[in-house]
């Protein structure tokens, strides 16, 4: 009898995945702009050249307009811009630390944002110029794209056995308030890139 109870207690139950799909739009919170900072092709080339021990090239004069354009995520090269879907996923996973009972490890597997880039709708990007501090404490200037009014539509697939629709939407809103997207977001001591579910 005791052995039977122990067997029942130790029994592992694996439920079938209850997949659901949710599409929603996130928009910026009032006054919170989105600052993009894509890792440029030029910087990628520099890293490859260094790893391949290629001869160093003379440093070219900076081109603010080119740096501004390279900071943006282009969608099909047609003048439309986007933001990595992985950025929204990471923000939501990070936001799990502001919940009760859902560790980041569980949130990471509970849902997935579909696609590579989420199209940004709203204002056209403007060039932003900021002074930043490098790791060596020297000052430098960054030219980045900034969206003042913006929104993005996202489609998420999730396991309703792990997280409900309401919990997922709450998690997205927590991510928008506590974590954010892009440079100078709340997670990095800023107030840019804050968002909420529209409607």
C-alpha positions as CSV (number, residue, x, y, z in Angstrom):
1,X,0.0,0.0,0.0
2,X,2.8,2.4,1.0
3,X,4.7,1.5,-2.2
4,X,1.6,2.3,-4.3
5,X,1.2,5.7,-2.7
6,X,4.9,6.5,-3.2
7,X,4.6,5.5,-6.9
8,X,1.6,7.8,-7.3
9,X,3.4,10.7,-5.6
10,X,6.5,10.2,-7.8
11,X,4.5,9.9,-11.0
12,X,5.4,12.5,-13.7
13,X,2.6,14.1,-15.6
14,X,3.4,15.8,-18.9
15,X,0.5,17.7,-20.3
16,X,0.1,18.4,-24.1
17,X,1.1,21.9,-25.2
18,X,-1.9,24.2,-25.3
19,X,-0.6,26.6,-28.0
20,X,-2.3,29.9,-28.5
21,X,-1.5,32.9,-30.7
22,X,-2.0,36.5,-29.6
23,X,-1.5,39.6,-31.8
24,X,-1.3,43.0,-30.1
25,X,0.1,46.5,-30.7
26,X,2.5,48.3,-28.3
27,X,2.9,52.0,-28.4
28,X,5.2,54.4,-26.7
29,X,4.2,55.8,-23.3
30,X,3.7,59.6,-23.5
31,X,7.0,61.4,-24.0
32,X,9.1,58.2,-24.2
33,X,11.0,58.1,-27.5
34,X,12.6,55.0,-29.0
35,X,16.4,55.3,-29.6
36,X,17.8,52.7,-32.0
37,X,21.4,51.6,-32.0
38,X,21.9,48.7,-34.4
39,X,25.4,47.1,-34.5
40,X,26.6,48.6,-37.8
41,X,28.1,46.7,-40.7
42,X,31.2,48.9,-40.4
43,X,31.8,47.8,-36.8
44,X,31.2,44.2,-37.8
45,X,33.9,44.6,-40.6
46,X,36.3,46.1,-38.0
47,X,35.9,43.1,-35.7
48,X,36.4,40.6,-38.6
49,X,39.5,42.5,-39.8
50,X,41.0,42.4,-36.3
51,X,40.2,38.7,-35.9
52,X,41.8,38.0,-39.3
53,X,44.8,40.1,-38.3
54,X,44.4,42.3,-41.4
55,X,46.5,45.4,-41.8
56,X,45.0,48.4,-39.9
57,X,43.4,51.0,-42.1
58,X,43.7,54.7,-41.4
59,X,40.7,56.0,-39.5
60,X,38.3,57.7,-41.8
61,X,36.5,61.0,-41.0
62,X,33.2,60.4,-39.2
63,X,30.0,60.8,-41.2
64,X,27.2,61.7,-38.8
65,X,24.5,61.0,-41.4
66,X,25.9,57.6,-42.3
67,X,26.1,56.7,-38.6
68,X,22.5,57.8,-38.0
69,X,21.3,55.7,-40.9
70,X,23.3,52.7,-39.8
71,X,21.8,52.8,-36.3
72,X,18.4,52.0,-37.8
73,X,17.0,48.5,-38.6
74,X,15.8,48.7,-42.2
75,X,12.9,46.5,-43.3
76,X,13.4,45.4,-46.9
77,X,15.4,48.6,-47.7
78,X,12.2,50.5,-48.7
79,X,12.3,53.3,-46.1
80,X,10.5,51.3,-43.5
81,X,12.2,50.6,-40.2
82,X,11.8,48.0,-37.5
83,X,13.0,46.8,-34.1
84,X,14.3,43.2,-33.3
85,X,11.5,40.9,-32.1
86,X,14.1,39.4,-29.8
87,X,14.3,42.7,-28.0
88,X,10.6,42.5,-27.0
89,X,11.0,38.9,-26.0
90,X,14.0,39.8,-23.8
91,X,12.2,42.7,-22.2
92,X,9.2,40.5,-21.3
93,X,11.5,37.8,-19.9
94,X,13.3,40.3,-17.8
95,X,10.0,41.7,-16.6
96,X,9.2,38.4,-15.0
97,X,11.4,39.5,-12.1
98,X,8.6,42.0,-11.2
99,X,6.1,39.2,-10.9
100,X,5.3,36.7,-8.1
101,X,5.9,33.1,-8.9
102,X,7.3,33.3,-12.5
103,X,11.1,33.0,-12.7
104,X,12.8,34.2,-15.9
105,X,13.8,30.7,-16.8
106,X,10.1,29.7,-16.9
107,X,9.1,32.9,-18.8
108,X,11.7,32.3,-21.4
109,X,10.1,29.1,-22.6
110,X,6.4,30.1,-22.0
111,X,6.1,32.3,-25.1
112,X,7.9,33.4,-28.3
113,X,7.6,36.5,-30.3
114,X,7.3,35.6,-34.0
115,X,9.5,37.2,-36.7
116,X,12.8,38.9,-36.9
117,X,11.9,42.6,-37.1
118,X,8.7,44.3,-35.8
119,X,7.8,47.2,-38.1
120,X,7.8,50.6,-36.5
121,X,4.8,52.8,-37.4
122,X,4.5,56.4,-36.5
123,X,6.9,59.3,-36.9
124,X,9.9,59.1,-39.2
125,X,13.2,58.7,-37.4
126,X,15.2,61.8,-36.5
127,X,19.0,62.0,-35.9
128,X,19.9,62.3,-32.3
129,X,23.3,63.5,-31.1
130,X,24.5,62.6,-27.6
131,X,27.7,62.7,-25.7
132,X,28.5,59.3,-24.2
133,X,31.3,58.0,-21.9
134,X,33.4,55.1,-23.2
135,X,34.8,52.3,-21.0
136,X,38.1,54.2,-20.9
137,X,36.2,57.2,-19.5
138,X,36.8,59.3,-22.6
139,X,33.9,61.2,-24.1
140,X,32.5,60.4,-27.5
141,X,29.6,61.4,-29.7
142,X,26.9,59.0,-30.8
143,X,24.6,59.7,-33.8
144,X,21.5,57.5,-33.5
145,X,18.0,57.3,-34.9
146,X,15.1,58.3,-32.6
147,X,11.4,57.8,-33.0
148,X,9.2,60.3,-31.1
149,X,5.8,58.7,-31.6
150,X,5.9,55.0,-32.4
151,X,4.0,51.7,-32.3
152,X,4.7,48.1,-33.3
153,X,2.4,45.1,-33.9
154,X,3.6,41.9,-32.4
155,X,2.4,38.3,-32.7
156,X,3.2,36.0,-29.8
157,X,2.7,32.2,-29.6
158,X,2.4,30.9,-26.0
159,X,1.6,27.8,-24.0
160,X,-1.6,28.6,-22.1
161,X,-0.8,25.8,-19.6
162,X,2.1,28.0,-18.4
163,X,0.8,31.5,-18.9
164,X,-2.7,32.8,-19.6
165,X,-3.6,35.5,-22.1
166,X,-4.2,38.0,-19.3
167,X,-0.9,37.2,-17.6
168,X,1.0,37.5,-20.9
169,X,-0.6,41.0,-21.5
170,X,0.3,42.0,-18.0
171,X,3.9,40.8,-18.5
172,X,4.1,42.9,-21.7
173,X,2.9,46.0,-19.8
174,X,5.4,45.3,-17.0
175,X,8.2,45.1,-19.6
176,X,7.2,48.4,-21.1
177,X,7.2,50.1,-17.7
178,X,10.2,48.5,-16.0
179,X,12.5,47.4,-18.8
180,X,11.8,49.1,-22.1
181,X,13.4,48.9,-25.6
182,X,16.4,50.4,-27.2
183,X,19.1,52.7,-25.7
184,X,18.6,54.6,-22.5
185,X,15.6,52.4,-21.5
186,X,14.5,52.1,-17.8
187,X,16.6,49.0,-17.3
188,X,19.7,51.1,-18.2
189,X,18.8,54.1,-16.0
190,X,16.8,55.9,-18.6
191,X,13.2,56.7,-19.5
192,X,13.3,56.0,-23.3
193,X,11.7,53.0,-25.0
194,X,8.8,52.7,-22.5
195,X,5.7,51.2,-24.0
196,X,2.2,49.8,-23.2
197,X,-0.3,47.7,-25.0
198,X,-2.6,49.9,-27.2
199,X,-6.3,49.6,-26.7
